[in-house]
């Protein structure tokens, strides 16, 4: 979830909680004030009844009290604490029962005690509370709508410089001299973040340039002495006066020199792939390239009497032909060199997958280390970088490579 969404959710949750609490407090406050007002009115009504009795020396009639309902009951109770309570009120005009508020007290007339209960309607108060409640809910809904719109549009605009900078970071290419730009940013934190990213990218580019120079120079400087050694070995091999045992040693040196040269080239290629220095992509029909590559290995396949099964469908990819050639070379040669005599090789290509299956040792390889650098068995004469190179090429193009062993077949699968 995005930071803005977290902020919006938290902000709205806190706001709704505070609004609900405020609305409840506001409701009870209005209800309390309305009740107190009714109680004051009822107290005035009792005072008017007492004044009427003292003045006229008789009990008032109902017509003297507008719509208030007054009941006098003779009682032997001498004292009664005045109290207020909720009850029902019978509306004489509409002939319906409404919520009411009443007061009860004692008055004395001609030596007799009368309990008086005056009841008034609370319907207007209830309407007021409902009206206040509707207004409060409307204000809450309006405030939430304003908050939502403000968070959606105003805050999105506020975060725009951050997302622009994030997009630039995603498109960052270490080999390009392109500075980060904070578009229209007025927020100090965003400006500070942009400065930090720019400083970090400058250090990364500097380290990259130093590493690139070191790699290029080291590779170039290694090629020269390797070429000299190879040339000298060629001259020595052509010398027919050398003893046979010397020839064997020279051949060992020659093989080691060739291996060192291949190792140097492979490490250089890995560095270029990992640093995104590969150019020259084009649309390639992988099925055609794969068929041609299998023909190139026909002699080696024939020598080991390997049965090859091809199920190739047309598959177009946009990639460097040089890298794909290396990838196929490594996978096919790996499936042949580690195969049994009279073994089996199955190659499947469809729209989604490229699969190599071959017989070999009857034990599964270690999935955790098979693609690591310099991981190879003792019988292998390679550099130990073939599958590492395959994995890096797949990662470079966003493909997934996997290995599994089933039914005596070692399977390498590339998922496009």
C-alpha contacts under 8 A as a table, 3 or more apart, distances in Angstrom:
res1	aa1	res2	aa2	distance
1	X	5	X	6.43
1	X	6	X	6.89
2	X	5	X	5.20
2	X	6	X	6.40
3	X	6	X	5.02
3	X	7	X	6.13
4	X	7	X	4.99
4	X	8	X	6.01
4	X	155	X	7.64
4	X	156	X	7.75
5	X	8	X	5.01
5	X	9	X	6.00
6	X	9	X	5.21
6	X	10	X	6.10
7	X	10	X	5.19
7	X	11	X	5.85
8	X	11	X	5.05
8	X	12	X	5.90
8	X	148	X	7.79
8	X	151	X	6.45
9	X	12	X	5.28
9	X	13	X	5.93
10	X	13	X	5.08
10	X	14	X	6.09
11	X	14	X	5.31
11	X	15	X	6.03
12	X	15	X	4.95
12	X	16	X	5.91
12	X	144	X	7.29
12	X	147	X	7.48
12	X	148	X	7.96
13	X	16	X	5.23
13	X	17	X	6.08
14	X	17	X	5.12
14	X	18	X	6.12
15	X	18	X	5.18
15	X	19	X	6.02
16	X	19	X	5.00
16	X	20	X	6.04
16	X	140	X	7.88
16	X	144	X	7.76
17	X	20	X	5.22
17	X	21	X	6.17
18	X	21	X	5.11
18	X	22	X	5.87
19	X	22	X	4.94
19	X	23	X	5.84
19	X	140	X	6.72
20	X	23	X	4.98
20	X	24	X	6.13
21	X	24	X	5.21
21	X	25	X	6.20
22	X	25	X	5.11
22	X	26	X	5.88
23	X	26	X	4.92
23	X	27	X	5.95
23	X	133	X	7.94
23	X	136	X	6.70
24	X	27	X	5.09
24	X	28	X	6.24
25	X	28	X	5.31
25	X	29	X	6.01
26	X	29	X	5.01
26	X	30	X	6.11
27	X	30	X	5.24
27	X	31	X	6.05
27	X	129	X	7.16
27	X	132	X	7.75
27	X	133	X	7.08
28	X	31	X	4.92
28	X	32	X	5.92
29	X	32	X	5.05
29	X	33	X	6.15
30	X	33	X	5.08
30	X	34	X	6.06
30	X	129	X	7.11
31	X	34	X	5.11
31	X	35	X	6.14
31	X	129	X	6.86
32	X	35	X	5.19
32	X	36	X	6.16
33	X	36	X	5.11
33	X	37	X	6.19
34	X	37	X	5.06
34	X	38	X	6.28
34	X	125	X	6.48
35	X	38	X	5.02
35	X	39	X	6.06
36	X	39	X	4.93
36	X	40	X	6.13
37	X	40	X	5.08
37	X	41	X	6.25
38	X	41	X	5.01
38	X	42	X	6.11
38	X	101	X	7.32
39	X	42	X	5.00
39	X	43	X	6.06
39	X	84	X	6.97
39	X	101	X	7.97
39	X	103	X	7.67
40	X	43	X	5.00
40	X	44	X	6.26
41	X	44	X	5.08
41	X	45	X	6.28
42	X	45	X	4.84
42	X	46	X	6.29
42	X	102	X	7.28
42	X	103	X	6.29
42	X	118	X	7.16
42	X	120	X	7.85
43	X	46	X	5.13
43	X	47	X	6.23
43	X	103	X	7.56
44	X	47	X	4.95
44	X	48	X	6.15
45	X	48	X	5.03
45	X	49	X	6.27
45	X	118	X	7.69
46	X	49	X	5.04
46	X	50	X	6.27
46	X	105	X	7.87
46	X	118	X	7.69
47	X	50	X	5.17
47	X	51	X	6.21
48	X	51	X	5.04
48	X	52	X	6.04
49	X	52	X	5.00
49	X	53	X	6.14
49	X	60	X	7.23
50	X	53	X	5.14
50	X	54	X	6.09
50	X	107	X	6.90
51	X	54	X	5.11
51	X	55	X	5.94
52	X	55	X	5.10
52	X	56	X	5.82
52	X	57	X	7.55
52	X	58	X	7.67
52	X	59	X	7.57
52	X	60	X	6.95
53	X	56	X	5.37
53	X	57	X	4.89
53	X	58	X	5.26
53	X	59	X	5.79
53	X	60	X	7.21
53	X	109	X	7.04
54	X	57	X	5.45
54	X	58	X	7.89
56	X	59	X	7.94
57	X	109	X	6.86
57	X	110	X	7.55
58	X	109	X	7.08
59	X	109	X	7.94
60	X	64	X	6.49
61	X	64	X	5.60
61	X	65	X	7.67
62	X	65	X	5.62
62	X	66	X	7.67
62	X	68	X	7.95
62	X	69	X	6.99
62	X	70	X	6.53
63	X	66	X	6.27
65	X	68	X	5.43
65	X	69	X	7.32
65	X	70	X	7.64
67	X	92	X	7.75
67	X	120	X	7.52
68	X	118	X	6.70
68	X	119	X	5.91
68	X	120	X	5.21
68	X	121	X	7.83
69	X	89	X	7.96
69	X	118	X	5.63
69	X	119	X	5.13
69	X	120	X	6.59
70	X	116	X	6.95
70	X	117	X	5.69
70	X	118	X	4.43
70	X	119	X	6.45
71	X	116	X	5.62
71	X	117	X	5.24
71	X	118	X	6.51
72	X	114	X	6.08
72	X	115	X	5.69
72	X	116	X	4.63
72	X	117	X	6.74
73	X	114	X	5.33
73	X	115	X	5.04
73	X	116	X	6.40
74	X	112	X	7.39
74	X	113	X	5.98
74	X	114	X	4.31
74	X	115	X	6.14
75	X	78	X	7.87
75	X	112	X	7.90
75	X	113	X	5.70
75	X	114	X	5.52
75	X	115	X	6.34
76	X	113	X	6.52
77	X	80	X	7.21
77	X	113	X	7.08
78	X	106	X	7.68
78	X	113	X	6.56
79	X	106	X	6.59
80	X	105	X	6.01
80	X	106	X	5.88
81	X	105	X	6.55
82	X	103	X	7.04
82	X	104	X	5.62
82	X	105	X	4.73
82	X	106	X	7.69
83	X	103	X	5.73
83	X	104	X	5.51
83	X	105	X	7.01
84	X	101	X	7.30
84	X	102	X	5.70
84	X	103	X	4.55
84	X	104	X	6.57
85	X	101	X	5.97
85	X	102	X	5.43
85	X	103	X	6.52
86	X	99	X	7.62
86	X	100	X	5.92
86	X	101	X	4.62
86	X	102	X	6.13
87	X	99	X	6.40
87	X	100	X	5.06
87	X	101	X	5.76
87	X	102	X	6.64
87	X	119	X	7.91
88	X	97	X	6.50
88	X	98	X	5.79
88	X	99	X	4.77
88	X	100	X	4.69
88	X	101	X	7.44
88	X	121	X	7.94
89	X	97	X	5.61
89	X	98	X	4.99
89	X	99	X	5.69
89	X	100	X	4.80
89	X	101	X	7.86
89	X	119	X	6.69
89	X	120	X	6.66
89	X	121	X	5.72
90	X	95	X	6.56
90	X	96	X	5.69
90	X	97	X	4.56
90	X	98	X	6.16
91	X	94	X	5.61
91	X	95	X	5.20
91	X	96	X	5.35
91	X	97	X	6.14
91	X	98	X	6.84
91	X	121	X	7.93
92	X	95	X	5.20
92	X	96	X	7.56
98	X	121	X	6.60
98	X	122	X	7.30
98	X	123	X	6.41
99	X	121	X	6.13
99	X	122	X	5.39
99	X	123	X	6.14
100	X	119	X	6.35
100	X	120	X	5.49
100	X	121	X	4.35
100	X	122	X	4.76
100	X	123	X	7.38
101	X	119	X	5.61
101	X	120	X	5.48
101	X	121	X	6.35
101	X	122	X	6.23
102	X	117	X	6.58
102	X	118	X	5.40
102	X	119	X	4.16
102	X	120	X	6.31
103	X	117	X	5.59
103	X	118	X	5.42
103	X	119	X	6.67
104	X	115	X	7.09
104	X	116	X	5.73
104	X	117	X	4.53
104	X	118	X	6.74
105	X	115	X	5.81
105	X	116	X	5.49
105	X	117	X	6.74
106	X	113	X	6.68
106	X	114	X	5.68
106	X	115	X	4.63
106	X	116	X	6.06
107	X	113	X	5.85
107	X	114	X	5.36
107	X	115	X	6.51
107	X	116	X	7.15
108	X	111	X	6.32
108	X	112	X	5.58
108	X	113	X	4.57
108	X	114	X	6.16
109	X	112	X	5.26
109	X	113	X	6.37
109	X	114	X	7.45
121	X	124	X	7.38
122	X	125	X	5.15
122	X	126	X	6.15
123	X	126	X	4.92
123	X	127	X	6.13
124	X	127	X	5.01
124	X	128	X	6.14
125	X	128	X	4.92
125	X	129	X	6.22
126	X	129	X	5.05
126	X	130	X	6.12
127	X	130	X	5.01
127	X	131	X	5.96
128	X	131	X	5.01
128	X	132	X	6.03
129	X	132	X	5.02
129	X	133	X	5.96
130	X	133	X	4.90
130	X	134	X	6.10
131	X	134	X	5.11
131	X	135	X	6.19
132	X	135	X	5.10
132	X	136	X	6.06
133	X	136	X	5.01
133	X	137	X	6.12
134	X	137	X	5.13
134	X	138	X	6.03
135	X	138	X	4.99
135	X	139	X	6.09
136	X	139	X	5.06
136	X	140	X	6.13
137	X	140	X	4.95
137	X	141	X	6.09
138	X	141	X	5.09
138	X	142	X	6.02
139	X	142	X	5.02
139	X	143	X	5.93
140	X	143	X	5.10
140	X	144	X	6.06
141	X	144	X	5.14
141	X	145	X	6.10
142	X	145	X	5.06
142	X	146	X	6.12
143	X	146	X	5.05
143	X	147	X	6.05
144	X	147	X	4.96
144	X	148	X	6.01
145	X	148	X	5.04
145	X	149	X	6.13
146	X	149	X	5.18
146	X	150	X	5.90
147	X	150	X	5.01
147	X	151	X	5.92
148	X	151	X	5.17
148	X	152	X	5.94
149	X	152	X	4.99
149	X	153	X	5.97
149	X	154	X	7.62
150	X	153	X	5.47
150	X	154	X	4.99
150	X	155	X	6.61
151	X	154	X	5.71
151	X	155	X	4.88
151	X	156	X	6.91
152	X	155	X	6.11
152	X	156	X	5.83
153	X	156	X	5.13
153	X	157	X	6.16
154	X	157	X	5.20
154	X	158	X	6.23
155	X	158	X	4.66
155	X	159	X	6.13
156	X	159	X	5.14
156	X	160	X	6.09
157	X	160	X	5.04
158	X	161	X	7.24
159	X	162	X	5.31
159	X	163	X	6.48
160	X	163	X	5.19
160	X	164	X	6.10
161	X	164	X	5.03
161	X	165	X	6.13
161	X	182	X	5.93
161	X	183	X	5.53
161	X	184	X	6.55
161	X	185	X	5.56
161	X	190	X	7.37
162	X	165	X	5.13
162	X	166	X	6.11
162	X	182	X	7.81
162	X	190	X	6.44
163	X	166	X	4.83
163	X	167	X	6.11
164	X	167	X	5.15
164	X	168	X	6.37
164	X	182	X	7.33
164	X	183	X	7.26
165	X	168	X	5.05
165	X	169	X	6.28
165	X	180	X	7.13
165	X	181	X	7.01
165	X	182	X	6.22
165	X	194	X	7.27
166	X	169	X	5.03
166	X	170	X	6.30
167	X	170	X	5.06
167	X	171	X	6.33
168	X	171	X	5.10
168	X	172	X	6.00
168	X	180	X	6.78
169	X	172	X	4.94
173	X	176	X	5.55
174	X	177	X	7.75
174	X	201	X	7.93
174	X	204	X	7.42
174	X	205	X	5.83
174	X	208	X	7.32
174	X	275	X	7.68
175	X	205	X	7.22
175	X	208	X	7.98
175	X	277	X	7.67
179	X	198	X	6.83
180	X	194	X	7.17
180	X	197	X	7.74
180	X	198	X	6.05
181	X	194	X	7.48
182	X	185	X	5.90
182	X	190	X	7.92
182	X	191	X	7.15
182	X	194	X	6.44
185	X	190	X	6.71
185	X	191	X	6.67
186	X	190	X	7.70
186	X	191	X	7.37
187	X	190	X	5.42
187	X	191	X	6.37
188	X	191	X	5.09
188	X	192	X	6.09
189	X	192	X	5.04
189	X	193	X	6.06
190	X	193	X	4.93
190	X	194	X	6.07
191	X	194	X	5.10
191	X	195	X	6.22
192	X	195	X	5.11
192	X	196	X	6.19
193	X	196	X	5.09
193	X	197	X	6.11
194	X	197	X	5.12
194	X	198	X	6.07
195	X	198	X	5.13
195	X	199	X	6.13
196	X	199	X	5.10
196	X	200	X	6.08
197	X	200	X	5.04
197	X	201	X	6.02
198	X	201	X	5.15
198	X	202	X	6.20
199	X	202	X	5.18
199	X	203	X	6.46
200	X	203	X	5.19
200	X	204	X	6.20
201	X	204	X	4.95
201	X	205	X	6.03
202	X	205	X	5.16
202	X	206	X	6.15
203	X	206	X	5.06
203	X	207	X	6.16
204	X	207	X	5.11
204	X	208	X	5.99
205	X	208	X	4.90
205	X	209	X	6.06
206	X	209	X	5.16
206	X	210	X	6.25
207	X	210	X	5.12
207	X	211	X	6.07
208	X	211	X	5.04
208	X	212	X	5.92
209	X	212	X	4.98
209	X	213	X	6.05
210	X	213	X	5.20
210	X	214	X	6.08
211	X	214	X	5.01
211	X	215	X	5.99
212	X	215	X	5.09
212	X	216	X	5.96
213	X	216	X	5.18
213	X	217	X	5.82
214	X	217	X	5.23
214	X	218	X	5.79
215	X	218	X	5.16
215	X	219	X	5.91
215	X	268	X	6.97
216	X	219	X	5.19
216	X	220	X	6.01
216	X	268	X	7.83
217	X	220	X	5.05
217	X	221	X	5.89
218	X	221	X	5.12
218	X	222	X	5.99
219	X	222	X	5.17
219	X	223	X	6.25
219	X	264	X	6.58
219	X	265	X	7.63
219	X	268	X	7.05
220	X	223	X	5.26
220	X	224	X	6.77
221	X	224	X	5.62
221	X	225	X	7.21
222	X	225	X	5.79
222	X	226	X	6.21
222	X	264	X	7.84
223	X	226	X	5.07
223	X	227	X	5.96
223	X	261	X	7.14
224	X	227	X	5.16
224	X	228	X	6.29
225	X	228	X	4.89
225	X	229	X	6.04
226	X	229	X	5.04
226	X	230	X	6.08
226	X	257	X	6.71
226	X	261	X	6.87
227	X	230	X	5.08
227	X	231	X	6.04
228	X	231	X	5.07
228	X	232	X	6.14
229	X	232	X	5.16
229	X	233	X	6.09
229	X	257	X	7.58
230	X	233	X	5.03
230	X	234	X	6.16
230	X	254	X	6.65
230	X	257	X	7.01
231	X	234	X	5.09
231	X	235	X	6.44
232	X	235	X	5.10
232	X	236	X	6.24
233	X	236	X	4.96
233	X	237	X	6.05
233	X	250	X	6.77
233	X	254	X	6.59
234	X	237	X	5.18
234	X	238	X	6.39
235	X	238	X	5.26
235	X	239	X	6.64
236	X	239	X	5.18
236	X	250	X	7.78
237	X	240	X	7.46
237	X	247	X	6.67
237	X	250	X	7.20
239	X	242	X	6.18
242	X	246	X	6.36
242	X	247	X	6.92
243	X	246	X	5.36
243	X	247	X	6.63
244	X	247	X	5.06
244	X	248	X	6.52
245	X	248	X	5.14
245	X	249	X	6.50
246	X	249	X	5.11
246	X	250	X	6.12
247	X	250	X	5.02
247	X	251	X	6.11
248	X	251	X	5.14
248	X	252	X	6.34
249	X	252	X	5.03
249	X	253	X	6.26
250	X	253	X	4.99
250	X	254	X	5.98
251	X	254	X	4.84
251	X	255	X	6.06
252	X	255	X	5.13
252	X	256	X	6.15
253	X	256	X	5.05
253	X	257	X	6.02
254	X	257	X	5.09
254	X	258	X	6.22
255	X	258	X	5.12
255	X	259	X	6.16
256	X	259	X	5.00
256	X	260	X	6.10
257	X	260	X	5.02
257	X	261	X	6.18
258	X	261	X	5.05
258	X	262	X	6.22
259	X	262	X	5.10
259	X	263	X	6.02
259	X	382	X	7.57
259	X	383	X	6.97
260	X	263	X	4.94
260	X	264	X	6.10
261	X	264	X	5.12
261	X	265	X	6.32
262	X	265	X	5.12
262	X	266	X	6.04
262	X	383	X	7.67
263	X	266	X	5.08
263	X	267	X	6.08
263	X	383	X	6.05
264	X	267	X	5.32
264	X	268	X	6.16
265	X	268	X	5.09
265	X	269	X	6.13
266	X	269	X	5.02
266	X	270	X	6.13
266	X	385	X	7.30
266	X	389	X	7.75
267	X	270	X	5.02
267	X	271	X	6.21
268	X	271	X	5.14
268	X	272	X	6.35
269	X	272	X	5.06
269	X	273	X	6.20
270	X	273	X	5.11
270	X	274	X	6.07
270	X	389	X	6.45
270	X	392	X	7.32
271	X	274	X	5.21
271	X	275	X	6.11
272	X	275	X	5.21
272	X	276	X	6.04
272	X	277	X	4.87
272	X	278	X	6.38
273	X	276	X	5.12
273	X	277	X	6.02
273	X	278	X	6.19
273	X	392	X	6.97
273	X	393	X	7.03
273	X	396	X	6.83
274	X	277	X	7.77
274	X	392	X	7.25
274	X	396	X	7.63
276	X	396	X	7.74
278	X	320	X	7.70
279	X	320	X	7.02
280	X	319	X	7.81
280	X	320	X	5.71
281	X	318	X	6.16
281	X	319	X	4.46
281	X	320	X	4.17
281	X	321	X	7.01
282	X	317	X	7.99
282	X	318	X	5.19
282	X	319	X	5.43
282	X	320	X	6.12
282	X	321	X	7.15
283	X	316	X	6.50
283	X	317	X	5.56
283	X	318	X	4.35
283	X	319	X	6.52
284	X	289	X	7.80
284	X	316	X	5.50
284	X	317	X	5.30
284	X	318	X	6.12
284	X	319	X	7.08
284	X	321	X	7.21
285	X	288	X	5.63
285	X	289	X	6.52
285	X	314	X	6.71
285	X	315	X	5.70
285	X	316	X	4.60
285	X	317	X	6.58
286	X	289	X	5.11
286	X	290	X	5.90
286	X	314	X	7.03
286	X	315	X	5.49
286	X	316	X	5.99
286	X	317	X	6.79
287	X	290	X	5.09
287	X	291	X	6.12
287	X	312	X	5.88
287	X	313	X	6.29
287	X	314	X	5.42
287	X	315	X	6.09
287	X	349	X	7.10
288	X	291	X	5.18
288	X	292	X	6.29
288	X	314	X	7.92
289	X	292	X	5.23
289	X	293	X	6.13
289	X	325	X	7.96
290	X	293	X	4.98
290	X	294	X	6.23
290	X	328	X	7.13
291	X	294	X	5.23
291	X	295	X	6.49
292	X	295	X	5.17
292	X	296	X	6.52
293	X	296	X	5.12
293	X	297	X	6.77
293	X	328	X	7.33
293	X	329	X	7.38
294	X	297	X	5.26
294	X	298	X	6.43
294	X	332	X	7.56
295	X	298	X	5.04
296	X	299	X	7.46
297	X	300	X	5.45
297	X	301	X	6.11
297	X	333	X	7.89
298	X	301	X	4.94
298	X	302	X	5.90
299	X	302	X	5.10
299	X	303	X	6.14
300	X	303	X	5.02
300	X	304	X	6.50
300	X	336	X	7.70
301	X	304	X	5.43
301	X	305	X	6.00
301	X	306	X	5.41
301	X	307	X	7.95
301	X	336	X	6.84
302	X	305	X	4.79
302	X	306	X	6.44
303	X	306	X	7.93
304	X	340	X	7.45
304	X	341	X	4.85
304	X	342	X	6.29
304	X	343	X	7.79
305	X	341	X	6.00
305	X	342	X	4.81
305	X	343	X	7.07
306	X	336	X	7.96
306	X	340	X	7.75
306	X	341	X	6.47
306	X	342	X	4.98
306	X	343	X	4.85
306	X	344	X	5.44
306	X	345	X	6.78
307	X	342	X	6.96
307	X	343	X	6.27
307	X	344	X	4.79
307	X	345	X	6.04
308	X	344	X	6.11
308	X	345	X	4.76
308	X	346	X	5.83
308	X	347	X	7.67
309	X	344	X	7.93
309	X	345	X	6.24
309	X	346	X	4.70
309	X	347	X	6.21
310	X	346	X	6.12
310	X	347	X	5.04
310	X	348	X	6.14
311	X	347	X	6.30
311	X	348	X	4.80
311	X	349	X	6.29
312	X	347	X	7.54
312	X	348	X	5.67
312	X	349	X	4.65
312	X	350	X	6.53
313	X	349	X	5.62
313	X	350	X	5.06
313	X	351	X	7.27
314	X	349	X	7.81
314	X	350	X	6.92
314	X	351	X	7.36
315	X	349	X	7.62
315	X	350	X	6.56
315	X	351	X	5.68
319	X	323	X	7.69
319	X	324	X	7.24
319	X	397	X	7.62
320	X	323	X	5.34
320	X	324	X	6.31
321	X	324	X	5.11
321	X	325	X	5.94
322	X	325	X	5.18
322	X	326	X	6.42
323	X	326	X	5.07
323	X	327	X	6.16
323	X	393	X	6.98
324	X	327	X	4.90
324	X	328	X	6.14
324	X	393	X	7.99
325	X	328	X	5.34
325	X	329	X	6.06
326	X	329	X	5.03
326	X	330	X	6.19
326	X	390	X	7.96
327	X	330	X	5.36
327	X	331	X	6.30
327	X	389	X	7.44
327	X	390	X	5.33
327	X	393	X	7.17
328	X	331	X	5.16
328	X	332	X	5.92
329	X	332	X	5.43
329	X	333	X	5.86
330	X	333	X	5.28
330	X	334	X	5.79
330	X	386	X	5.72
330	X	387	X	7.10
330	X	390	X	7.14
331	X	334	X	5.11
331	X	335	X	6.16
331	X	356	X	7.47
331	X	387	X	7.70
331	X	390	X	7.68
332	X	335	X	5.09
332	X	336	X	6.23
332	X	356	X	7.83
333	X	336	X	5.06
333	X	337	X	5.86
334	X	337	X	5.38
334	X	338	X	5.98
335	X	338	X	5.69
335	X	339	X	5.94
335	X	345	X	7.12
335	X	356	X	7.35
335	X	357	X	7.43
335	X	358	X	5.78
336	X	339	X	5.06
336	X	345	X	7.77
336	X	358	X	7.82
338	X	360	X	5.93
338	X	361	X	7.94
339	X	343	X	6.10
339	X	344	X	7.52
339	X	358	X	6.32
339	X	359	X	5.43
339	X	360	X	4.53
339	X	361	X	7.83
340	X	343	X	4.74
340	X	344	X	7.84
340	X	359	X	6.35
340	X	360	X	5.26
340	X	361	X	7.87
343	X	358	X	7.47
343	X	359	X	5.77
343	X	360	X	7.49
344	X	357	X	7.99
344	X	358	X	5.57
344	X	359	X	5.58
345	X	356	X	7.27
345	X	357	X	5.68
345	X	358	X	4.47
345	X	359	X	6.88
346	X	355	X	7.81
346	X	356	X	5.87
346	X	357	X	4.96
346	X	358	X	6.34
347	X	354	X	7.53
347	X	355	X	5.69
347	X	356	X	4.82
347	X	357	X	6.47
348	X	353	X	7.70
348	X	354	X	5.75
348	X	355	X	5.00
348	X	356	X	6.69
349	X	352	X	7.91
349	X	353	X	5.88
349	X	354	X	4.55
349	X	355	X	6.44
350	X	353	X	5.48
350	X	354	X	6.61
351	X	416	X	7.97
352	X	415	X	5.90
352	X	416	X	5.40
353	X	413	X	6.77
353	X	414	X	5.55
353	X	415	X	4.62
353	X	416	X	5.97
354	X	413	X	5.77
354	X	414	X	5.07
354	X	415	X	6.66
355	X	411	X	6.88
355	X	412	X	5.80
355	X	413	X	4.45
355	X	414	X	6.36
356	X	410	X	7.99
356	X	411	X	5.60
356	X	412	X	5.23
356	X	413	X	6.46
357	X	409	X	5.86
357	X	410	X	5.43
357	X	411	X	4.40
357	X	412	X	6.58
358	X	409	X	5.33
358	X	410	X	5.35
358	X	411	X	6.74
359	X	408	X	6.22
359	X	409	X	4.92
359	X	410	X	6.22
360	X	408	X	7.53
360	X	409	X	7.20
360	X	410	X	7.21
361	X	364	X	7.78
361	X	408	X	7.98
362	X	408	X	5.89
363	X	405	X	7.96
364	X	404	X	7.41
364	X	405	X	5.42
364	X	410	X	7.35
365	X	370	X	6.88
365	X	405	X	7.69
366	X	369	X	5.71
366	X	370	X	5.74
367	X	370	X	5.44
367	X	371	X	7.84
367	X	403	X	6.70
367	X	404	X	7.65
368	X	371	X	7.60
369	X	372	X	5.18
369	X	375	X	6.91
370	X	375	X	6.49
370	X	376	X	7.95
370	X	387	X	7.36
371	X	375	X	7.41
371	X	387	X	5.34
371	X	388	X	4.87
371	X	391	X	6.73
372	X	375	X	5.83
372	X	385	X	7.81
372	X	387	X	7.72
372	X	388	X	5.81
373	X	384	X	6.13
373	X	385	X	5.39
373	X	388	X	5.77
374	X	383	X	6.62
374	X	384	X	3.94
374	X	385	X	5.64
375	X	384	X	5.36
375	X	385	X	7.59
376	X	380	X	6.42
376	X	384	X	5.38
377	X	380	X	5.60
382	X	385	X	7.72
382	X	386	X	7.76
383	X	386	X	7.14
384	X	387	X	7.54
384	X	388	X	7.86
385	X	388	X	5.03
385	X	389	X	5.94
386	X	389	X	5.17
386	X	390	X	6.32
387	X	390	X	4.82
387	X	391	X	6.09
388	X	391	X	5.15
388	X	392	X	6.20
389	X	392	X	5.13
389	X	393	X	6.17
390	X	393	X	5.23
390	X	394	X	6.28
391	X	394	X	5.11
391	X	395	X	6.20
391	X	401	X	6.56
392	X	395	X	5.02
392	X	396	X	6.01
393	X	396	X	4.97
393	X	397	X	6.54
394	X	397	X	5.37
394	X	398	X	6.04
394	X	399	X	4.77
394	X	400	X	6.23
394	X	401	X	6.77
394	X	414	X	7.75
395	X	398	X	4.86
395	X	399	X	5.70
395	X	400	X	6.91
396	X	399	X	7.66
398	X	416	X	7.57
399	X	414	X	6.67
399	X	415	X	5.76
399	X	416	X	4.93
400	X	414	X	5.57
400	X	415	X	5.11
400	X	416	X	6.73
401	X	412	X	7.00
401	X	413	X	5.54
401	X	414	X	4.39
401	X	415	X	6.33
402	X	412	X	5.78
402	X	413	X	5.33
402	X	414	X	6.63
403	X	410	X	7.44
403	X	411	X	5.60
403	X	412	X	4.68
403	X	413	X	6.42
404	X	410	X	6.27
404	X	411	X	5.41
404	X	412	X	6.90
405	X	408	X	6.75
405	X	409	X	5.67
405	X	410	X	4.75
405	X	411	X	6.04
406	X	409	X	5.42
406	X	410	X	6.85
406	X	411	X	7.83
